[in-house]
Amino acid sequence: MRSRYSAHVLARIDYLVATHDPESRAAVDRAAVERWARQSEWLGLAIVARQAGGPGDDAGVVEFKATYRQPGGAVVVHHERSRFRRRDGRWFYRDGDAVKPPPARSAATVGRNDPCPCGSGQKYKRCCGR
């Protein structure tokens, strides 16, 4: 995983393609990967979690956050759970799923006819909601 991040930073597109699973390598949009790697200012990689992927495993999952700056200045955090497979002793990227942030929580609102949160026992509209 870290080597693929470094390849994005250094725009080593051949490495990115070569470390993609051979079964789906033909579907890689090389031009898009190169454009993304070259146009982004890579700011850091954080490994969030790992499942399997150790010395005795043939598959593994890595959850990571890669932070980069887009042209124009917007900072983006790419959060993904990537699946890897070991073939002939080498690890290959299979695919990944974007991790969506949890929905924003909105503050609870008091309705006009709800009891007033101040504890007066009156309806909100007759107390603090005036």
N, C-alpha and C positions, 0 to 999 in steps of 0.2 A: 504494500500500500504506500509506504513512504517513498519507495523508489518511483512509483508512478506519479506521486505528487511532485517529486523533484524533476521528473521528466516534463511535467507541465510547466514548472518554473523556468526550466532551461529550454523549453520548446523542442524537446527531443521527440519528435513525432514518430520516427521510426521505432523507438523503444516502446512508445505507447501502443502502437499497432502490434509490435512483436509480442508484447505481454498480454494482449487480448486473447481470450480463448480461441483456439484455431477453429472451433465449430461455428463461431459467429463472427470471426474476424472480417469476413467479406462484407458484412453489413456496416462496418465502421465507416463513418463519413469523415475521411481523413482531412478534407478541406475545412470542415467545421471544427474539428479538434484542433487543427493548426491555428485557425483564426482565434479560437477561444484562448489557446495557450499564449499566443503572441500579443493579443490585444489586452490581456489582463495583467495587472500588477499583482502578483501573488503575495499575500501578506502573512499567511501562516496556515498550519495544519494542526488540528487537535483530534486525536483518536478518542472517541467517546466510549466505545465498547468493542469487545472482540468475542466471538463465539467460535470455538475450535480453532483450526488454523495452526496448531502446534506441530512440533516435529513428527508426531505419529499420525497426523491427520491428512486426509486427502482433499478436504474441503474446509472452508471457513467463511465467516462473515465478519466484516469490519464496518463499524459505524463511525463516521468521521464528519468533521466540519472543516471545510477548506474556505478560507476567507480571501477574497480578492477585490481589487478595485477595477471597475469597468472604465472604459473611455468615457470621459465626462465627469468622473469623480465619484459615482455611486459605489458604496462598499456593499458587497454581497457575501452572504455566508451560504455556501453550498453544503447542505446537510444530507448525507446519503448513507444507506446501508448497502454495502457492496458484497457480492458473493464472489469467492475465489475458488479455484480448483487447482490441485497439484497434479501435474502430468510429467512423467519422467523426471521427477525431482525438482521441477520448476513450478512456480505459482503463476496462474493466469487469471486475469479479471474475466468473470463471466458476464455479470450484469449487476444492476443496482436499482434501488428504489429510493426516490427522494423522500426524506422525512419531513412531513409537514409540521409546522409549529402548532402547538395547541391553540384552540380558538381563544381569542381575547375575552377576558371576563369583563362583563359590564357591571357597573355598580348597581346595586339594587335600588329601585326607585320606589318612592312611597306614593300610592294612589290617593286621590282626593278623599275617598271614603274609608281609607285604612286608618287604624288607630295611629295617633301621633307618636313618633318615635321618642318624643321627650318624656313620655310616661304620664301625661296629664289625664289620660283616659278619654279624651275628646277625639273626634275625628280630625284628621290632619288639616282638612279645609277650614275648620273652625278654630284651629290653634296656631301652629307654626306655619301653616300653608297660606296664610292671609297675604 
